[in-house]
Amino acid sequence: MVRFWAGLVVGLMLATGAGHAAAAEREVLPSTVVPLRYDLHLKPDLKALAFAGDEAVQVQVSAPVREMVLNAEDLVFDRVSVDGGPAGHVTLDAKTGQAGLAFDQVIAPGTHRLTIAYHGQIGRSTLGFFAMDYDAAGGQRRTLATNFEPSAARRLLPCWDEPGRKAVFAVTVDAPADRMAVSNMPIAQTTPLPGGLQRVSFQPTPKMATYLLFLAVGDFERIHDVVDGVDVGVVVKKGDAERGRYALDQAGRILHWYNGYFGVPYPLPKLDLVAAPGEIDGGSMENWGAIFYSQQHLLFDPKSGTEEDRQLVFLVVSHEMAHQWFGDLVTMQWWDNLWLNEGFARWMQTYAADALHPEWRTGLQAQAIFEGGKAADAQASTHPVLQTIDTVEQASQAFDEITYDKGAAVITMISAYVGDDRFREGVRRYMRAHAYGNTVDTDLWSVI
């Protein structure tokens, strides 16, 4: 208990700005070149577990440069050029996950078009771009999917893989014609291709962070409903549709309630809840418009499932859906504010449950969340909720009980101190002021 309160004081001191590491100490990309829009075309080979990619990136250059630095990991560059000019030279740094693209000509300030042809491998671990195999009635099936937080988008495409480098994404994939492709936005066009393939192009996304990009190709089926003008769907492997109906019903209720709570309607035309054919790294992931769940977090069979199973699905669905606003629409500037992102969603999953299912008394059960945070805070490895993050490796280690559970306790106390109504109004002002942008924690405290 003593260590918990001491840690809380340090965390709140840091939340007001004390103790922040200077931005120059962070392992971040230069700010002279920033992305505005990615047009990405992927050609995966499901059998060979390999893929080719072509991307055109609209970039804004603020000072004359001969080199552009971005992120890439385990990718092979075939050709790079700017504005259709001579091919550039690529230097890879495996330690930092960065690629330097050097050009013979000086690139003047302004808007330019960077084109990259490249290829890579489809992995087996459930982080990055990967394959998941499972047994079905007609034999073995394979799903391709992505899972990026915090820094694995660079395994799918060369990009500015930082939460503060938001851009528009227009994704196209060549997929088997008998499979369904799912991404953040609705399908804009489907074109038949030779060899049993189809080219699926998705509508461009709003400005968003790279870690929220999503793509899946699989033997899927989709059930859906329209809630507040949004096409809400649950995407599952064929045969699991009935087990997805509870999540679909609850997602509709949660969406309507969140529209009211946040004061900003959900801004995308669709929201898919996609079930992996198994368990994924991190449990579930809040990709904007296409949340990716481990199947036990989304599927529920009322005939055989327990009440604990039912409530778990609700809590995880409500947690990830809270991120569609708090994390996706408004995104942390850097990973040191991960606690606010995850702590808020952990708090909101309980708050939403109390509002929509008061019979569960989830607020009483949530004492276990606070105890989990205290237990982690009692260890020698404790840290303030707002901690210094200099590298993406440190960011990967920050997904712990202090970030989630102690973070939720801090949010609970702040809400209790100012009152539910004032806290909600502060969150609404925060959403309106920073939509499609990036923030630090003091941006929230200033409006509350």
Legacy VTK file of the C-alpha trace (Angstrom):
# vtk DataFile Version 3.0
C-alpha trace
ASCII
DATASET POLYDATA
POINTS 448 float
0.000 0.000 0.000
2.756 2.462 0.900
4.667 1.690 -2.260
1.439 2.060 -4.310
0.756 5.548 -3.007
4.396 6.601 -3.360
4.358 5.403 -6.946
1.113 7.258 -7.573
2.588 10.533 -6.362
5.584 10.129 -8.652
3.278 9.192 -11.531
1.104 12.272 -11.081
4.165 14.507 -10.763
5.343 13.157 -14.087
1.870 13.683 -15.516
2.292 17.418 -14.940
5.558 17.412 -16.845
8.180 16.776 -14.157
10.838 14.255 -15.051
10.079 13.951 -18.779
12.985 12.763 -20.906
13.999 15.227 -23.574
12.618 14.306 -26.965
16.162 14.383 -28.365
17.026 11.333 -26.248
14.400 9.221 -27.936
15.226 6.835 -30.742
12.936 8.529 -33.238
13.011 9.362 -36.930
14.079 12.769 -38.270
11.242 15.265 -38.598
12.406 16.759 -41.913
10.379 14.197 -43.896
6.919 13.100 -42.737
4.295 10.895 -44.433
0.924 12.196 -45.554
-0.533 9.178 -47.361
0.430 5.578 -48.123
-0.927 3.804 -51.202
-0.059 0.183 -50.501
-0.464 -2.808 -52.828
0.292 -6.238 -51.344
0.597 -9.572 -53.141
0.794 -12.344 -50.552
1.501 -15.971 -51.439
-0.426 -18.045 -48.908
1.398 -21.261 -49.782
4.955 -19.931 -49.907
4.427 -17.623 -46.901
5.992 -14.736 -48.765
4.716 -11.439 -50.121
5.618 -8.621 -52.477
4.683 -5.024 -51.860
4.507 -1.816 -53.828
3.894 1.437 -52.047
3.706 5.064 -53.013
4.065 7.460 -50.094
3.148 11.107 -50.347
5.647 12.867 -48.090
6.118 16.421 -46.888
9.733 17.632 -46.873
10.476 20.651 -44.670
14.171 21.167 -45.514
16.428 20.110 -48.407
17.561 16.485 -47.972
19.425 13.794 -49.880
18.283 11.016 -47.565
14.972 9.877 -46.140
14.964 7.731 -43.011
12.040 5.462 -42.169
11.394 2.134 -40.457
11.712 -1.312 -42.014
12.331 -4.712 -40.476
12.972 -8.025 -42.257
12.074 -6.455 -45.616
14.110 -6.556 -48.818
14.078 -3.364 -50.900
13.948 -3.952 -54.650
13.791 -0.335 -55.807
13.217 3.106 -54.347
12.787 6.429 -56.114
11.419 9.915 -55.565
9.115 11.577 -58.082
9.993 8.911 -60.661
13.691 9.822 -60.607
16.789 7.592 -60.469
16.868 4.705 -58.039
18.063 5.473 -54.542
20.480 3.552 -52.349
19.224 1.725 -49.267
21.114 1.232 -46.008
19.500 -0.925 -43.327
20.126 -0.759 -39.588
18.783 -3.956 -38.047
19.412 -2.733 -34.495
17.161 0.309 -34.761
14.808 -1.058 -37.433
15.569 1.921 -39.644
16.315 2.251 -43.348
18.178 5.156 -44.918
17.128 5.941 -48.493
19.871 8.023 -50.128
19.390 9.824 -53.447
21.815 11.477 -55.823
19.603 14.520 -56.232
18.687 17.038 -53.564
15.025 16.761 -52.588
13.634 20.259 -52.148
11.070 21.279 -49.521
7.511 20.506 -50.543
5.346 17.494 -51.304
6.946 14.515 -53.044
6.074 10.963 -54.056
8.302 8.214 -52.670
7.855 4.831 -54.381
9.192 1.565 -52.981
9.079 -1.966 -54.377
9.997 -4.593 -51.812
9.314 -8.126 -50.589
9.327 -10.097 -47.368
8.331 -13.237 -45.516
5.042 -14.025 -43.768
5.820 -15.137 -40.242
4.397 -17.663 -37.833
4.479 -15.667 -34.592
1.341 -13.577 -34.136
3.097 -10.218 -34.366
3.750 -8.448 -37.661
2.363 -10.106 -40.809
1.737 -13.779 -40.112
-0.161 -16.974 -40.923
-2.397 -18.985 -38.586
-3.405 -22.524 -39.555
-6.372 -24.442 -38.165
-8.375 -27.575 -38.910
-11.812 -27.207 -40.516
-14.429 -29.631 -41.786
-13.036 -29.420 -45.307
-9.397 -29.768 -44.235
-6.729 -27.395 -42.984
-7.284 -23.676 -43.522
-4.892 -20.733 -43.349
-5.574 -17.180 -42.234
-3.198 -14.288 -42.938
-3.401 -11.355 -40.554
-1.510 -8.434 -39.045
-0.899 -7.358 -35.448
1.388 -4.359 -34.991
1.408 -2.665 -31.585
3.769 -1.155 -30.720
6.229 -1.292 -33.616
5.617 -4.205 -35.991
4.000 -2.336 -38.902
7.540 -2.001 -40.259
7.445 -5.757 -40.909
4.657 -5.262 -43.455
5.673 -2.012 -45.140
8.449 0.564 -44.995
6.881 3.356 -42.947
7.257 6.024 -40.309
6.348 3.592 -37.537
5.722 6.015 -34.679
2.355 6.924 -33.115
2.918 10.623 -33.790
3.416 10.105 -37.551
-0.220 9.781 -38.563
-1.128 9.409 -42.243
-3.854 8.168 -44.573
-3.669 4.519 -45.732
-5.186 3.208 -48.967
-4.696 -0.575 -49.039
-5.045 -3.001 -51.945
-4.434 -6.746 -51.689
-4.381 -9.556 -54.247
-6.104 -12.440 -52.485
-7.621 -15.804 -53.410
-11.057 -15.289 -54.915
-12.626 -17.769 -52.466
-11.343 -15.883 -49.409
-12.515 -12.730 -47.661
-10.177 -9.768 -47.181
-10.755 -7.393 -44.251
-9.076 -4.090 -43.453
-9.772 -0.916 -41.497
-12.187 0.499 -44.065
-14.945 -0.913 -46.282
-14.106 -2.427 -49.667
-14.124 0.160 -52.452
-13.668 -2.195 -55.402
-13.081 -5.870 -56.188
-11.544 -6.882 -59.519
-11.178 -10.494 -60.755
-7.622 -11.584 -61.613
-6.257 -14.624 -63.434
-5.253 -17.691 -61.459
-8.186 -17.700 -59.069
-7.280 -14.352 -57.510
-9.101 -11.113 -56.860
-7.790 -7.597 -56.298
-9.489 -6.010 -53.297
-9.115 -2.261 -52.812
-10.271 -0.608 -49.606
-11.426 2.939 -49.055
-8.736 5.278 -47.687
-8.579 5.569 -43.911
-8.649 8.806 -41.964
-5.297 9.966 -40.609
-4.137 7.315 -38.170
-1.059 5.760 -36.588
0.760 2.885 -38.281
0.217 0.476 -35.384
-3.549 0.605 -36.021
-3.326 -0.602 -39.633
-4.950 -4.007 -40.187
-5.290 -6.577 -42.942
-6.605 -10.144 -42.841
-7.294 -12.699 -45.560
-9.108 -15.882 -44.638
-11.966 -18.329 -45.013
-14.292 -15.941 -43.177
-17.975 -15.248 -42.833
-19.466 -12.016 -41.507
-22.617 -11.233 -39.569
-23.566 -7.613 -39.101
-26.054 -4.986 -38.026
-26.406 -1.223 -38.498
-26.144 0.876 -35.320
-26.287 4.687 -35.396
-25.545 4.553 -39.118
-22.445 2.359 -38.659
-22.141 -1.101 -40.216
-21.080 -3.191 -37.221
-19.840 -6.683 -38.077
-18.347 -9.759 -36.466
-15.958 -11.645 -38.757
-15.213 -15.278 -37.899
-13.920 -18.391 -39.574
-16.694 -20.225 -41.389
-18.893 -22.183 -39.015
-18.494 -19.839 -36.035
-21.144 -17.250 -36.909
-23.587 -18.267 -34.174
-20.856 -18.004 -31.566
-20.304 -14.401 -32.670
-23.864 -13.173 -32.205
-23.503 -12.276 -28.535
-20.487 -10.070 -29.314
-22.373 -8.450 -32.207
-25.320 -7.625 -29.973
-23.139 -6.209 -27.212
-20.942 -4.269 -29.662
-24.040 -2.513 -30.976
-25.117 -1.529 -27.476
-21.611 -0.383 -26.579
-21.235 1.657 -29.772
-24.464 3.549 -29.100
-23.478 4.184 -25.478
-19.941 5.311 -26.406
-21.320 7.702 -29.026
-23.176 9.373 -26.186
-20.357 9.215 -23.642
-17.587 10.592 -25.854
-19.815 13.198 -27.489
-18.212 12.440 -30.863
-19.952 9.849 -33.053
-17.824 6.904 -34.153
-16.261 8.397 -37.312
-15.712 5.387 -39.596
-18.440 3.871 -41.796
-17.922 0.364 -40.416
-16.571 -1.427 -37.382
-15.543 -5.060 -37.672
-14.721 -7.313 -34.740
-12.474 -10.003 -36.234
-11.825 -13.298 -34.461
-8.457 -14.931 -34.957
-8.531 -18.722 -35.349
-6.677 -19.003 -32.050
-4.812 -16.713 -29.670
-2.766 -13.675 -30.750
0.052 -11.765 -29.125
-1.355 -9.243 -26.667
-4.745 -10.969 -26.470
-6.678 -8.516 -28.658
-5.819 -5.376 -30.624
-7.802 -2.174 -31.214
-7.066 -1.615 -34.921
-9.289 1.255 -36.031
-12.404 -0.131 -37.701
-11.140 -3.735 -37.568
-10.471 -4.878 -34.008
-8.594 -8.185 -33.889
-9.470 -10.586 -31.055
-8.157 -13.849 -29.756
-11.152 -16.098 -30.344
-11.886 -16.687 -26.643
-12.273 -12.906 -26.265
-14.987 -12.676 -28.930
-16.799 -15.981 -29.352
-19.448 -17.134 -26.891
-21.711 -20.172 -27.043
-24.753 -19.612 -24.805
-25.351 -23.379 -24.692
-21.983 -24.283 -23.216
-20.358 -21.016 -22.112
-20.255 -19.918 -18.484
-21.339 -16.576 -17.054
-17.656 -15.781 -16.609
-17.141 -16.413 -20.339
-20.036 -14.104 -21.177
-18.732 -11.263 -19.045
-15.178 -11.697 -20.347
-16.372 -11.189 -23.929
-18.199 -8.021 -22.915
-15.228 -6.606 -20.993
-12.718 -7.234 -23.783
-15.075 -5.941 -26.480
-15.812 -2.804 -24.455
-12.088 -2.285 -23.708
-11.040 -2.460 -27.355
-14.006 -0.400 -28.522
-13.121 2.343 -26.028
-9.799 2.617 -27.858
-11.643 3.476 -31.080
-11.951 6.943 -29.547
-9.331 7.016 -26.811
-6.228 5.832 -28.661
-7.372 5.676 -32.294
-9.229 8.948 -32.916
-6.976 10.707 -30.404
-3.594 9.024 -30.099
-0.712 9.419 -27.672
2.222 11.359 -29.106
4.714 8.771 -27.844
4.771 5.526 -25.876
5.479 7.154 -22.498
1.748 7.926 -22.373
0.769 4.307 -23.001
-0.562 4.158 -19.443
-3.191 6.773 -20.215
-4.305 4.870 -23.309
-4.530 1.471 -21.618
-5.468 2.704 -18.161
-8.422 4.605 -19.595
-9.661 1.587 -21.572
-9.265 -0.663 -18.524
-11.275 1.838 -16.478
-13.881 2.250 -19.215
-14.515 -1.490 -19.573
-15.783 -1.483 -15.980
-17.635 1.823 -16.295
-19.455 0.650 -19.431
-20.330 -2.685 -17.813
-21.838 -0.906 -14.812
-23.899 1.257 -17.173
-25.115 -1.486 -19.518
-25.151 -4.476 -17.150
-25.638 -3.163 -13.602
-26.758 -6.628 -12.519
-23.157 -7.809 -12.854
-21.880 -5.328 -10.263
-18.666 -5.101 -12.243
-17.504 -2.081 -10.266
-17.251 -4.279 -7.180
-15.438 -6.992 -9.097
-13.007 -4.391 -10.418
-11.307 -4.230 -7.033
-9.209 -7.097 -8.421
-7.845 -4.685 -11.059
-6.601 -2.324 -8.356
-5.127 -5.194 -6.336
-3.254 -6.357 -9.443
-1.794 -2.893 -9.857
-0.794 -2.765 -6.191
0.892 -6.164 -6.371
2.984 -5.073 -9.355
3.739 -1.765 -7.648
5.065 -3.622 -4.594
7.850 -5.243 -6.617
11.373 -3.888 -6.948
10.675 -3.491 -10.656
7.920 -0.914 -10.071
7.824 2.285 -12.099
5.611 5.388 -12.349
2.607 5.033 -14.614
4.123 7.739 -16.822
7.571 6.317 -17.482
10.435 7.331 -19.707
10.338 5.403 -23.000
13.278 6.019 -25.330
13.086 3.016 -27.663
10.447 0.724 -29.118
12.020 -2.153 -27.185
11.207 -0.272 -23.979
7.708 0.378 -25.313
7.195 -3.369 -25.798
8.055 -3.937 -22.145
5.623 -1.265 -20.935
2.486 -3.392 -21.416
2.333 -4.481 -17.794
0.009 -4.412 -14.786
1.184 -0.976 -13.726
0.339 0.484 -17.134
-3.087 -1.196 -17.216
-4.218 -1.762 -13.641
-2.494 1.020 -11.742
-3.365 3.280 -14.673
-7.020 2.335 -14.260
-6.786 3.087 -10.529
-5.396 6.555 -11.247
-8.186 7.263 -13.751
-10.761 6.020 -11.211
-9.446 8.385 -8.545
-9.337 11.386 -10.872
-12.895 10.712 -12.013
-14.031 10.358 -8.406
-12.242 13.557 -7.393
-13.756 15.808 -10.087
-17.044 13.890 -10.382
-18.446 11.767 -13.193
-20.126 14.649 -15.025
-17.073 16.912 -15.085
-14.797 14.045 -16.018
-17.066 13.067 -18.926
-17.300 16.671 -20.140
-13.514 16.923 -20.019
-13.176 13.770 -22.101
-15.685 15.139 -24.623
-13.772 18.413 -24.972
-10.533 16.450 -25.328
-12.026 14.372 -28.161
-13.327 17.407 -30.023
-10.119 19.388 -29.623
-7.694 16.641 -30.667
-9.615 14.430 -33.125
-7.255 12.785 -35.657
-4.283 14.204 -33.758
-1.799 13.286 -31.058
-1.620 14.344 -27.433
0.232 14.138 -24.149
-1.494 13.569 -20.821
-1.555 17.254 -19.857
-3.857 17.881 -22.830
-6.479 15.824 -20.993
-5.828 17.225 -17.523
-6.102 20.809 -18.815
-9.697 20.304 -19.963
-10.724 18.293 -16.897
LINES 1 449
448 0 1 2 3 4 5 6 7 8 9 10 11 12 13 14 15 16 17 18 19 20 21 22 23 24 25 26 27 28 29 30 31 32 33 34 35 36 37 38 39 40 41 42 43 44 45 46 47 48 49 50 51 52 53 54 55 56 57 58 59 60 61 62 63 64 65 66 67 68 69 70 71 72 73 74 75 76 77 78 79 80 81 82 83 84 85 86 87 88 89 90 91 92 93 94 95 96 97 98 99 100 101 102 103 104 105 106 107 108 109 110 111 112 113 114 115 116 117 118 119 120 121 122 123 124 125 126 127 128 129 130 131 132 133 134 135 136 137 138 139 140 141 142 143 144 145 146 147 148 149 150 151 152 153 154 155 156 157 158 159 160 161 162 163 164 165 166 167 168 169 170 171 172 173 174 175 176 177 178 179 180 181 182 183 184 185 186 187 188 189 190 191 192 193 194 195 196 197 198 199 200 201 202 203 204 205 206 207 208 209 210 211 212 213 214 215 216 217 218 219 220 221 222 223 224 225 226 227 228 229 230 231 232 233 234 235 236 237 238 239 240 241 242 243 244 245 246 247 248 249 250 251 252 253 254 255 256 257 258 259 260 261 262 263 264 265 266 267 268 269 270 271 272 273 274 275 276 277 278 279 280 281 282 283 284 285 286 287 288 289 290 291 292 293 294 295 296 297 298 299 300 301 302 303 304 305 306 307 308 309 310 311 312 313 314 315 316 317 318 319 320 321 322 323 324 325 326 327 328 329 330 331 332 333 334 335 336 337 338 339 340 341 342 343 344 345 346 347 348 349 350 351 352 353 354 355 356 357 358 359 360 361 362 363 364 365 366 367 368 369 370 371 372 373 374 375 376 377 378 379 380 381 382 383 384 385 386 387 388 389 390 391 392 393 394 395 396 397 398 399 400 401 402 403 404 405 406 407 408 409 410 411 412 413 414 415 416 417 418 419 420 421 422 423 424 425 426 427 428 429 430 431 432 433 434 435 436 437 438 439 440 441 442 443 444 445 446 447
